[in-house]
């Protein structure tokens, strides 16, 4: 199984498809197979070499229990370690939710290593603010109840998927380690996005469902970056804008073609 070491953590990744390289990074409590289960890889691999990563603390990657292991720069370092292992130069990047957070981190720490950033379901949020702490405290209380309680909430947002897809996603979800996720949620970090992003030169696409509580923040972040655009997806909430790949991918593919 393909792993690369990054700052002492083993990061699991997979590669498939041919074409311009595109890195994919999932959201909190997900894994790289979320993109496969929801139809992203089938469509994207026809035009792109896909580099899929299990983020630290998730999937088949190591799951440390120390909060200091979940600093944003370390997540960015993980993406670079995989690129170095593969010898890939300047891929496009697509991250959803927590993966979008890492995308913003790339814009701060390593924009020269990527050709463009596609950030779904996320906007500029500092994790030390009262709003972020209140939001993440709700997640902490949920995760403290254990993996079964966590899955019951996630399953509710996946209603209507084919039973075989839901079964695969449940199996993947149970790879989670609640203690590792709680360590991630305990991090209170100020990155200073407002200082860096107005000078970011990379082409950027932000998108979010118009029923997502992060919608307006994503839109405002796109307005802050000179070469960015924002797409609002009608009728979709936070999970909906991930599960409905058919609504997302036309925007993603046309953006990548324009970005070159």
N, C-alpha and C positions, 0 to 999 in steps of 0.2 A: 504494500500500500504506500502511496507517495506522501512522504512527510518532509518538511524542512524545519530545521531548528531556527527559532527567532528569539533572541534574548532569553535563551534557556527554556523556551516553550516549544513543543512539537506542534506544528501547524499542518493539518491535513488539507490536501487539495486534489483536484481532478482536472483533467484537460480533455476537451472534445471539440470536434468540428475543425473547419479550415477557413482561413480568411484573416481579415484584420483582427488582431487580438482584442478581446473584451473580457475584463475581469468582473465577476459577479460576487456580491457580498450581501448576505441575508440579514434579517432583523433579529431582535432579541428573542431568545428561546427557539430560534429556528436552526436550520442547517442548510448546506448547499443543495440538498435534495429537494428543498422547497421549490427551487427554480425548475427542477426536473418534474416534480409532481404537478405543477401548475402550468406546464406547457411552454415555459420560457426557453428551455434548452432545445426543444424540438424545432422551434422556429429560428432561434438565433444561430444555432450551429450550422445552418445552411449557408450562412454568409460570414460567420466569424469563428475564429479559434477561441473557444470559451475557456476561461481560467476560473474555476469555481473553488471557493475557499470556505472551510469551516472556521469561523472566527474563534479566537482564543476563548475558552470557556464554553464552547459549543460543539455539537456534533462529535466528530472523532478526533478533534484537536484536544490538547491538554486542557484541564479545567482547574487551574489554581484557585485556592480559597483566600488568597491575600488580596485585599483591595488595590494595593500598589501595582499589581500585575495588570490592571485594567485602565491604565492611563491611555489617553487617546493616541499619544505618539507611539506607544507600543503596538496598538492596532495598525497604525500606518506602517510601522516597521515590518509587521508581518506580511503586508502586501508586497513590500519591497523585497523581502527575503524570498518569497515565491517567485517574483519576477527574476531575481538574480539566479535562482536555481534553474529556471527554465531558459535563461538567456533572452528574455523577451524585452524589447524596448518600446516604451511609450504606448501601452494599450489604452483603449477607452475603459472607463470604469462605470459600473452601474451598481449602486447600493440602495437598499430599501430600508427605511426606518433606522435601526442601529447601524446598518450598512451605509446609510446616507450620512450619519454622523461621522463615520470613518471617511467618507468622501469629502466632507468639509475639512476634516483633519488633513487629508492629502493636499487640499488647497492651501493649507497653512504651512505644512511641513515639507512636502515633496511635490509641488506642482510640475516640476520639470520632468518627472518620471512618467507622466500620463499625457494622452492626447486630448482627452475631454473628460468631464465629470457629469454623470447622470444621477440625480439624487431624488429618490422618491419618498414621500411621506416623512419629510424631515426639513427643518429649517434651522436657522441660527439660534441655538439654545445653549446657554452656559449652565453647567450642572451645579453651580453653587448658589443659584438664585432661589428665592422663596417659592416661585412657581414650579421650578423643576423639582425641588425637594418635596413639595406637596404631592406632585404627580407621582414621583418615584416612590414615595412612602406608601401610596396605595398599592403599587406593584409589590413592594416589599411585604406588606401585610398579606397579599394574596400568595406570594411565593413561600411564605413561612408556613402555610398550610400544607405544603407538600405537592408532589408531582401530580397526584390525582386531581386535586383542586385546580392546579394550574391547567391541566388538560381540559377539564370541564369548561373552563372559560374559553380556551382556544377553540374547542370543538364547536361551541355555540356560534363562533364567527365563521365557521366553515360549513355550515348547514347547506345542503343542496349539492355538494360535491359527490361524484360517483363513489359508491361504497369502497371500491378497491383503492381509490386515491386517498380517501379518508383513512383507511386502514394503514396505508404506507406512511401517511403523515403522523398518525398516532405512534407508530413504531419508532419513527425518527424522533418525535417529541420526547419519548421516554428515554432517550439518550441524555437528556438534560440532567444536570446536577444542580438542584436548587441552591445548595450552599455556594457554588461558584457564581450563579446568577445573582445571589444576594450580595456577594462581594463586589460584583460589577456595579450594582445599584447603589452601593454605599459610597462610591467615589464622588467627591465634591470638587470639581475641577473648573478653573477659570482659564480658558484658552486665549481669549482676546480676539474672537472672530472679527469684531467690528474694526479692529486695527489692520487686519490682514486682507480680508475679502474684497474691499474696494479696489485693491491693486491687483487682484487675481486676473490674469490674462487668458486663462484657459476657457474655451467654449464650455458652457454649462447649461444643462437642462434640469429644471426642477419640475416635479409634478406631484399632485396630491388630490385625493378625492375632496369634493366640495363639502362633504359631511365629516371630514377628518378634523379633529380639534387642532391639528398642526397645519391646516391649510393656509391660514393667513400668515403664519410665521414663515412657511416655505415661500410664499409669494413675496413677502417683504425681503427675504434673503436674496431671491433672484433679482429684485430691484436694486440691491446693493452692489451687485457684481456687474461690471461693465458689459461683458460678453455673455450674458445669461438670459434665458427665457423661462417662462413659467406656463405650465399647462394645468388647467383645472379640469378634473374628471367628474362630470355630473352624477349625482346620486350614489356616490361611493364613499364609504367611511375608511378608516385607516387600514383595516384588514382587507376591505373590498378592493382597494386600489392595488393590492398585491395579488390577490387571488384571481382577479380578472385580467389575465395577461393579454387577452384579446383587445382590451381597451387601452393598454399601455404600449404594447410593442409597435404599433404603427408610428407613434410619436418617437419612440426610441430609435427605430431603424432610420427614419427620415432625418433625425437629428445627427446620427453618426455619419450618414452620407454627406450631409452638409459640412460637418466638422472636419471630414477628410482623414 
